[in-house]
Amino acid sequence: MAFRDLHEYLRALEARGELQRVTVPVDPYLEMAEIADRMVARGGPALLFTNVKGSQFPVAMNLFGTQARTNFALGLDDPDRVGQTLRTLIQPPEVGGFWDKLRALPKLAELSSYFPKLVHDAPCQEVVDNDPDLTKLPVLTTWPQDGGPFITLPLVCTRDPATGRRNLGMYRMQVFDGKTAGMHWHLHKGGRYHQIAAKNQGERRLPVAVALGADPATIYAATAPLPRDIDEFILAGFLRRAPVELVRAKTVDVEVPAHAEFVLEGYVDVDELRMEGPFGDHTGYYSLADLYPVFHVTAITRRRDPIYPATVVGRPIKEDAYLGKVTERLFLPLIQMLVPDVVDISMPPAGVFHNLVIVSIAKHYPGQARQTMYALWGMGQMANAKHIVVVDKDVNVHDMDEVIWRVTNNIDAARDVVIVEGPLDDLDHASPRAHFGGKMGIDATRKLPEEGHTRVWPDDIVMPPEIKALVDRRWQEYGFRS
C-alpha cells in the first residue's frame, strides 16, 4: 500500500490500532524523547502528541518503531523480493539488435513510471510565511548534553549547480535561533558535494529547501545509500509504485515534496561555518561539537494542518535500526550485481551499520575473502565500513552466536586479519584523525591449501539426518510430552 502523505499514513496506523494520541501537555525538552524511546523499546505504537508545550503544532513520533510497521509503511511484504525487483529494473539490459531493444522497452517504461512528477499547486504551500521563525516549530531536545534542539527527520533538498541533478538527504539540523540552523552534512554526502560545486563555480550561496514530513517512502529514500547523482525520489516512487509529486519552492530554485507538512526555504553560505553539537547520535555516544555549514531560512511554507515529525537516535536499538534493516535487504541484490559470489549480508544494529558488516560468500579460490572485503570497501558508502567479517555460504550471518562461533574458531590472527587505512564515517570518535583511520577485515572462511593451510580442516559436528528423523518419530515413545 502506498501512502500519499504523512496524514494518510497516520490514519492507516490508527485504523490498525498502532497510533496512540497523547493529549496532555508534554515538553519537547527531553520528556517527549523519553516517552518515544520507551515506546520503541517495548514495540509500542506510533505517537501523536497534540498538546506540545511552546508550539501550536502536533508532533508525530515512532513512525517506524518496529520492523513490521516499517515494512507496512514502505509497502514491503517481502523486502528481499522487492530488492530483487529493484535489481532487475536497474540492471542494464543486454541490448544488441532490434528485438533486444524491443524486449527492453517494458522494463524501461516501468522504471520511467516512477520518475517524480512536477505539479504547480501543493498542500505544502497552503500557508506561506515570509518572516519565518524556526523557534515556533516543536523541535525536540533529545539528550541532556545536546547543544540545543535538533531537527531529526529533515528531508534536505539541493540541486547540483553544475549538472542540475537533485539530491535528497537526511542531515540533522541544530536550531541556533529563529533564522539559522546547522547543516550537518558529512564529507561524503550529496549535499556537501553540491556545496563544493557551488563554491567551485564562484557562487556564494547554495539554495536549499528542507521538507519536514512526507510519505514514508520519501522519508526512507532520504536515508538510502544511493550512488551520487541517482535521484532518491525515483527510489521513493519505486517503493510507492507511484511517482512522488514535487513542487518548486516559492523563494528558491529547488523542488520539494508537494505533500510535505512544512518546507523551510533558504540557503547555505558556501564559506560559512559555525560550531554545531554535541548531539546524542545513533552510535550511542555524543558526537562532538565541530564546525559545520549554516542554513539560513528565508521562508517557511506549510499545510494548514501540519504535523511535525521527529525521531530519537541513540544507543541501539532505536527506530533507525528498522530503516537500516530495510536498506540491508533492498541493497543486497545490488551488491550481488557487483560481487556475484556474495550470498547474504548483515549489518547488525549494535554495530551501528557502518561499524560492522558480516558477509557470506560462495568461496571458490584462495584470497576470495580478501577480494570481497576490498570490493565492499570500494563501494559507495560501504567505504566507511569499519569492520568486515567474511564467512562461508552455509553460515547464517543474522545469527550472531553462529558468527562468533565461526570467527573465534576459524581464524588465525596473524594470517586472517587484514588492517587497512581509509575513509571513516564522520561520527567515528575512536580514530586519531577525523574521517580517516584504520579498518579491519576478518577472513573467517574455511582455509584452502593454496592459502597456506596444510593441516586438515575438520568437519562440523552434525548428527545424521536419519537419526534425527528416528528420534522425531519416537519422541513421545520415550515418554517426552513436547
C-alpha positions in Angstrom: 0.0 0.0 0.0 1.4 3.4 -1.0 0.7 6.5 1.2 0.3 9.9 -0.3 1.4 11.8 2.7 2.1 11.6 6.5 -1.6 12.3 7.3 -2.7 9.2 5.3 -0.1 7.0 6.9 -1.2 8.1 10.4 -4.8 7.4 9.6 -3.8 3.9 8.4 -1.8 3.3 11.6 -4.8 4.4 13.7 -7.1 2.0 11.8 -4.6 -0.8 12.6 -4.6 0.2 16.3 -0.9 1.3 16.0 -1.3 5.0 16.9 -1.6 6.5 20.4 -2.7 10.1 20.8 -1.1 11.9 23.7 -3.4 14.8 24.6 -1.9 16.0 27.9 0.8 18.8 27.8 4.2 17.3 27.0 7.6 19.1 26.9 9.8 18.9 23.8 12.8 19.3 26.0 13.8 15.6 26.9 10.3 14.5 28.0 8.9 13.6 24.6 12.2 11.8 23.6 12.0 9.7 26.7 8.4 8.7 26.0 9.1 7.8 22.4 12.3 5.9 23.4 10.3 3.7 25.8 7.7 3.0 23.2 10.4 1.9 20.7 12.0 -0.4 23.4 8.6 -2.1 24.0 7.5 -2.3 20.4 4.7 0.2 21.2 2.5 2.2 18.8 3.3 5.4 16.9 2.7 8.5 18.9 0.9 11.7 18.1 1.4 14.5 20.6 -1.4 17.0 20.2 -0.5 19.3 23.2 3.1 20.3 22.8 4.4 23.0 25.2 5.5 26.1 23.4 4.1 25.2 20.0 0.8 25.1 18.2 1.8 22.1 16.0 1.4 18.4 16.9 4.3 16.1 16.8 4.4 12.5 15.3 7.0 10.1 16.6 7.8 6.3 16.5 6.6 6.2 12.9 9.0 3.3 12.1 9.2 1.8 15.6 9.0 -1.9 14.7 10.2 -3.9 11.7 6.6 -4.9 10.9 5.5 -1.2 11.0 8.4 -0.1 8.8 7.6 -2.8 6.2 4.0 -1.7 6.3 5.0 2.0 5.9 7.0 1.2 2.8 4.7 -1.5 1.3 7.3 -4.2 1.8 5.6 -7.6 2.2 8.9 -9.2 1.4 11.9 -6.8 1.4 14.2 -9.4 -0.2 11.8 -9.9 -3.1 11.4 -6.1 -3.6 15.2 -5.9 -3.6 15.4 -8.4 -6.4 12.8 -6.5 -8.4 14.9 -3.3 -7.9 17.9 -5.1 -9.2 16.0 -6.3 -12.3 14.8 -2.8 -13.0 18.2 -1.1 -12.8 20.4 -3.9 -14.3 21.4 -2.6 -17.8 19.6 -4.7 -20.4 21.7 -6.6 -22.9 20.6 -4.6 -25.8 22.0 -5.6 -29.2 19.7 -5.9 -32.2 16.2 -4.7 -32.8 14.4 -7.5 -30.9 16.7 -7.0 -27.8 15.7 -3.3 -27.8 12.1 -4.2 -28.1 12.2 -6.6 -25.2 13.9 -3.9 -23.0 11.1 -1.4 -23.5 8.7 -2.7 -20.8 11.4 -2.5 -18.2 12.4 1.0 -19.2 8.8 2.0 -19.3 8.2 0.7 -15.8 11.3 2.4 -14.4 10.3 5.7 -16.0 6.8 5.5 -14.4 8.5 6.0 -11.0 10.2 9.3 -12.0 8.9 12.3 -9.9 6.2 14.4 -11.3 6.2 18.3 -11.2 3.0 19.9 -10.1 2.1 23.6 -9.6 -0.3 23.5 -6.7 0.7 21.8 -3.5 -0.6 21.2 0.1 2.9 22.2 1.4 2.3 25.7 0.2 -1.2 26.4 1.6 0.4 28.8 4.1 3.4 31.0 3.2 5.4 32.8 5.9 8.0 35.2 4.6 9.1 36.2 8.1 9.9 32.8 9.4 10.8 31.8 12.9 12.3 28.3 13.5 11.7 28.6 17.2 7.9 28.3 16.6 8.4 24.7 15.5 8.2 22.0 18.2 11.8 20.9 17.7 13.0 18.4 20.3 16.0 18.4 22.5 16.6 14.7 22.8 19.5 14.2 25.3 20.8 16.3 28.2 24.2 17.2 26.7 22.8 18.1 23.2 24.0 21.6 22.1 20.3 22.6 21.5 17.2 21.4 19.8 17.7 19.4 16.7 15.5 18.6 13.7 16.0 14.9 13.3 13.9 13.9 10.3 14.7 16.7 7.8 14.5 16.0 4.0 17.2 18.2 2.7 16.7 19.1 -1.0 19.5 20.5 -3.1 20.5 20.8 -6.7 24.0 20.4 -8.2 24.7 23.9 -9.7 26.8 22.4 -12.5 24.5 19.5 -13.6 21.1 20.4 -12.2 20.7 17.0 -10.6 18.7 16.7 -7.4 19.8 15.3 -4.1 17.6 14.3 -1.2 19.5 13.7 2.0 18.8 13.5 5.7 21.2 15.6 7.7 20.4 16.6 11.3 19.9 20.3 11.9 20.6 22.1 15.2 18.3 25.2 15.6 20.6 28.1 16.5 17.9 30.8 16.5 14.8 31.8 14.6 16.6 32.3 11.3 19.6 29.8 11.3 20.3 26.2 11.9 23.3 23.9 11.5 23.5 21.7 8.3 25.3 18.5 9.4 26.1 17.1 6.0 29.2 14.9 6.1 32.2 15.0 3.8 30.9 12.0 1.8 27.3 13.2 1.3 25.5 14.6 -1.7 24.6 17.9 0.0 28.3 18.6 0.7 29.2 17.8 -2.9 26.7 20.4 -4.0 28.1 22.9 -1.6 31.6 22.3 -3.0 30.3 22.5 -6.6 28.7 25.9 -5.9 31.9 27.2 -4.4 33.9 26.0 -7.4 31.6 27.9 -9.7 32.2 31.1 -7.8 28.7 31.1 -6.1 28.4 32.4 -2.6 25.2 30.6 -1.7 23.7 27.2 -2.4 19.9 27.3 -2.4 18.4 24.7 0.0 14.9 23.6 0.9 14.1 21.3 3.8 10.9 19.3 3.8 9.6 18.2 7.2 7.1 15.3 7.0 6.3 13.4 3.8 5.0 10.0 2.9 7.1 7.2 4.5 8.8 6.1 1.3 10.2 9.5 0.7 11.4 9.8 4.3 13.1 6.5 3.9 14.6 7.4 0.5 16.4 10.3 2.0 18.4 7.9 4.2 19.2 5.4 1.4 22.9 5.0 0.4 22.3 5.6 -3.3 25.2 6.3 -5.6 25.9 10.0 -6.1 23.6 11.6 -8.8 21.0 8.9 -8.5 17.7 10.7 -7.7 16.3 9.5 -4.4 12.8 10.5 -5.5 13.0 7.7 -8.1 13.6 5.1 -5.3 10.7 6.6 -3.4 8.5 6.3 -6.5 9.5 2.7 -6.9 8.6 1.9 -3.3 5.3 3.8 -3.6 4.5 2.3 -7.0 3.6 5.9 -8.0 5.7 9.0 -8.7 6.4 11.4 -6.0 4.8 14.8 -6.7 7.2 17.7 -6.5 6.6 21.4 -6.5 9.1 24.3 -7.0 9.8 26.1 -3.8 8.4 29.6 -3.5 11.7 31.5 -3.0 14.5 29.2 -4.1 15.0 27.1 -7.3 14.7 23.7 -5.6 11.9 21.1 -6.0 10.4 19.7 -2.8 7.8 17.0 -2.0 4.4 18.6 -2.7 2.7 16.8 0.2 5.2 17.7 2.8 4.0 19.2 6.1 6.5 22.1 6.3 9.1 23.3 3.9 12.0 25.5 5.2 13.4 27.6 2.3 16.7 29.3 2.3 20.4 28.8 1.6 23.8 27.7 2.8 26.6 30.2 2.5 29.4 28.1 0.9 32.1 29.7 3.2 30.3 30.0 6.5 30.9 27.5 9.3 29.5 27.5 12.9 30.1 25.3 15.9 27.4 22.6 15.9 26.7 19.9 18.5 27.3 18.0 20.7 24.4 15.6 19.8 23.4 12.2 21.2 23.8 10.2 18.0 22.9 6.8 16.6 26.3 5.5 17.7 25.2 5.7 21.3 27.7 8.4 22.0 27.6 12.1 21.8 29.1 13.3 18.5 31.4 16.1 19.5 30.9 19.7 18.6 32.5 20.7 15.4 32.3 23.3 12.6 29.5 22.7 10.0 27.8 24.8 7.4 24.9 27.1 8.4 21.4 27.0 6.9 19.7 30.4 6.7 15.9 30.2 6.5 14.2 32.9 4.4 10.7 31.5 4.2 8.6 28.7 5.6 5.6 27.2 3.8 3.3 24.6 5.3 0.0 22.9 5.2 -3.0 24.4 7.0 -2.9 21.5 9.4 0.7 20.4 9.6 2.2 17.7 11.7 5.8 17.9 12.8 7.7 14.5 12.5 10.6 13.6 14.8 12.7 10.6 15.8 15.1 9.6 18.6 18.5 8.3 17.8 20.9 6.9 20.4 22.4 3.7 21.6 20.9 0.8 19.6 18.3 -0.4 19.2 16.4 2.7 18.2 13.8 3.5 15.5 16.5 3.9 12.8 17.5 0.3 13.2 14.4 -0.8 11.3 15.1 1.6 8.4 18.6 0.3 8.3 17.4 -3.3 8.0 15.3 -2.3 5.0 18.5 -0.8 3.4 20.3 -4.1 4.1 17.7 -6.2 2.3 17.0 -3.8 -0.5 20.6 -3.2 -1.4 21.9 -6.8 -1.1 20.8 -7.7 -4.7 22.7 -4.5 -5.9 25.8 -5.6 -4.1 25.4 -9.1 -5.7 25.4 -7.4 -9.1 28.9 -6.2 -8.5 30.2 -9.1 -6.3 28.3 -12.2 -7.6 29.6 -14.6 -5.0 28.1 -12.7 -2.1 25.3 -14.9 -0.7 24.0 -12.7 2.2 24.9 -9.7 4.3 24.1 -8.5 7.8 24.7 -5.1 9.3 23.7 -5.6 13.0 22.1 -2.6 14.7 24.5 -2.9 17.6 27.3 -2.3 15.0 25.5 0.9 14.0 25.5 -0.5 10.5 28.7 1.2 9.2 30.9 -0.3 12.1 30.2 -4.0 11.4 29.4 -5.8 8.1 29.1 -9.6 8.1 29.0 -11.1 4.6 28.8 -14.7 3.5 30.3 -15.9 0.2 30.4 -18.9 -2.1 34.2 -19.4 -1.9 35.9 -20.9 -4.9 39.5 -19.8 -4.8 42.3 -18.6 -2.5 42.1 -15.0 -1.4 38.5 -14.6 -2.3 37.5 -13.4 1.2 40.0 -10.5 0.9 38.8 -9.7 -2.6 35.3 -9.4 -1.2 36.5 -7.1 1.6 38.3 -4.8 -0.9 35.3 -4.8 -3.2 33.0 -3.7 -0.5 35.3 -1.0 0.8 35.3 0.4 -2.8 31.6 0.6 -3.0 30.0 4.0 -2.2 29.1 4.5 1.4 30.3 1.0 2.2 33.7 2.6 2.1 33.0 3.8 5.6 32.6 0.2 6.9 34.9 -0.1 9.9 34.9 -3.9 10.3 34.1 -6.5 7.6 33.8 -10.2 8.6 33.6 -12.8 5.7 32.2 -16.2 6.4 31.2 -19.2 4.2 27.9 -19.5 2.4 26.5 -22.0 4.9 26.8 -19.6 7.8 23.7 -17.7 8.9 25.0 -14.1 9.0 22.0 -13.0 11.1 22.7 -15.4 13.9 25.4 -13.6 16.0 26.1 -16.7 18.1 26.9 -18.7 15.0 29.0 -15.8 13.6 31.0 -15.5 16.8 31.5 -19.3 16.9 32.8 -19.3 13.3 35.1 -16.3 13.8 36.7 -17.5 17.0 37.3 -21.0 15.7 38.2 -20.3 12.1 40.8 -17.5 12.2 44.5 -17.4 12.8 45.0 -13.8 13.8 48.4 -13.5 12.1 47.1 -14.8 8.8 43.4 -13.9 8.6 43.1 -10.4 10.0 43.6 -7.5 7.5 44.3 -4.0 8.7 43.9 -1.2 6.2 43.5 2.6 6.3 40.8 4.5 4.6 37.8 6.8 5.0 35.7 6.6 8.1 32.3 7.9 9.0 32.3 11.5 10.4 30.8 10.1 13.6 33.7 7.8 14.4 35.4 9.0 17.6 38.0 6.3 18.0 40.3 7.1 15.1 43.2 9.5 15.9 42.2 11.7 12.9 38.8 12.7 11.8 37.3 11.0 8.7 40.3 8.7 8.2 41.7 5.7 10.1 42.2 2.0 10.5 39.7 -0.6 9.3 39.8 -4.3 9.9 38.7 -7.3 7.8 38.4 -10.8 9.2 38.5 -13.9 6.9 36.6 -16.5 8.9 36.1 -18.8 5.9 37.4 -22.3 5.7 41.1 -22.1 4.6 42.3 -23.8 1.4 45.7 -25.5 1.0 46.5 -22.7 -1.6 46.1 -20.2 1.2 48.9 -21.9 3.2 46.8 -24.1 5.4 48.4 -27.6 5.1 46.6 -29.1 8.0 43.3 -31.0 7.7 40.3 -28.7 8.1 37.8 -30.5 10.4 34.1 -31.1 9.6 31.3 -29.5 11.6 29.7 -31.8 14.2 26.3 -32.7 12.7 24.0 -35.6 13.6 23.0 -37.7 10.6 19.5 -36.8 9.3 18.2 -40.4 9.6 19.0 -40.4 13.3 17.3 -37.0 13.8 14.2 -38.4 11.9 14.2 -41.5 14.1 14.2 -39.5 17.3 11.5 -37.3 16.0 9.3 -40.3 15.3 9.9 -41.9 18.7 9.9 -38.7 20.8 6.6 -39.4 22.6 7.5 -43.1 22.9 10.5 -42.0 25.1 7.9 -40.5 27.5 8.5 -36.8 26.5 5.4 -34.7 26.0 7.0 -32.0 23.9 
